[in-house]
């Protein structure tokens, strides 16, 4: 077994491409998604839209694309696993955290198969 680390801003626009590039030569056996705090904690219109876009890129887009990419390889090999760590925030909205709670609601529904 081998473990490698690589610092990567998962909310950056090119994060998924960099993640794929960094792992291209590896056989990924387990993915643990445990990213996703709300860095704004403010009212929706009091925060620049790019900050909300970064939050949804990390908590929705990256999660979806990475599961499809790495999950497909795992299915072909017949082994591997994905662990998505959730949040009780998924169970209901909260003032100042509406986008975050919505992304966590997405994740809980995404894995409910």
C-alpha positions in Angstrom: 0.0 0.0 0.0 1.2 3.5 -0.8 0.0 6.8 0.5 0.8 10.1 -1.2 -0.2 13.6 -0.3 -0.7 16.7 -2.4 -2.0 20.1 -1.3 -4.9 21.1 -3.5 -7.6 23.7 -3.2 -10.6 21.6 -4.0 -12.7 24.8 -4.6 -10.4 26.0 -7.4 -11.8 26.0 -10.9 -9.1 23.5 -12.1 -9.1 21.3 -9.1 -10.6 18.2 -10.7 -8.1 18.3 -13.6 -5.2 18.6 -11.2 -6.6 15.8 -9.1 -6.9 13.5 -12.1 -3.3 14.5 -13.3 -1.8 13.8 -9.8 -3.4 10.4 -9.7 -3.1 9.3 -13.3 -0.4 6.8 -12.7 -2.0 5.4 -9.5 -4.5 2.7 -8.8 -6.8 4.4 -6.4 -8.4 1.9 -4.0 -10.2 4.2 -1.6 -11.4 7.7 -1.8 -12.5 9.6 1.4 -14.4 12.8 0.8 -14.2 14.9 3.9 -14.0 18.4 2.5 -16.6 21.1 2.7 -16.8 23.7 5.4 -18.7 27.0 4.8 -16.1 29.8 4.6 -18.8 32.5 4.2 -21.4 32.1 6.9 -23.2 35.2 5.7 -26.3 36.2 4.0 -26.5 35.2 0.4 -26.3 38.7 -1.2 -23.7 39.9 1.3 -21.1 37.5 -0.2 -19.6 37.7 -3.7 -21.0 35.1 -6.1 -17.5 33.6 -6.8 -17.3 32.6 -3.1 -20.6 30.7 -3.5 -19.4 29.2 -6.8 -16.2 27.9 -5.0 -18.3 26.3 -2.3 -20.6 24.5 -4.8 -17.6 23.5 -7.0 -16.0 21.8 -4.0 -19.1 20.2 -2.4 -21.0 19.3 -5.6 -19.1 19.4 -8.8 -15.8 17.9 -7.5 -17.6 15.3 -5.6 -19.7 14.3 -8.6 -16.9 14.2 -11.2 -14.4 12.5 -8.9 -16.9 9.8 -7.9 -17.7 9.2 -11.6 -14.0 9.2 -12.6 -12.5 7.1 -9.8 -15.6 5.0 -9.3 -15.6 3.9 -12.9 -12.1 2.7 -12.6 -12.9 0.8 -9.4 -15.9 -0.9 -11.0 -13.7 -2.0 -13.9 -11.2 -3.5 -11.5 -13.9 -5.1 -9.4 -12.8 -3.5 -6.1 -12.4 -0.2 -4.4 -14.4 2.1 -2.2 -15.7 5.6 -1.7 -16.5 7.1 1.6 -18.4 10.4 1.7 -18.4 12.1 5.1 -21.6 14.1 5.5 -22.9 16.8 7.8 -26.0 17.1 9.9 -26.4 20.4 8.1 -27.8 18.4 5.2 -31.0 17.8 7.3 -32.2 21.4 7.2 -31.3 24.9 6.2 -29.9 27.5 8.6 -29.6 31.2 8.2 -26.3 32.3 6.8 -25.5 28.7 5.8 -28.2 28.1 3.1 -25.8 27.3 0.2 -23.6 25.0 2.4 -26.6 23.1 3.8 -27.9 22.7 0.3 -24.6 21.2 -0.9 -24.6 18.8 2.0 -28.2 17.9 1.1 -27.0 17.1 -2.4 -24.3 14.8 -1.0 -26.7 12.9 1.2 -29.0 12.4 -1.8 -26.2 11.6 -4.1 -25.1 8.6 -2.1 -28.6 7.4 -1.2 -28.6 4.7 -3.8 
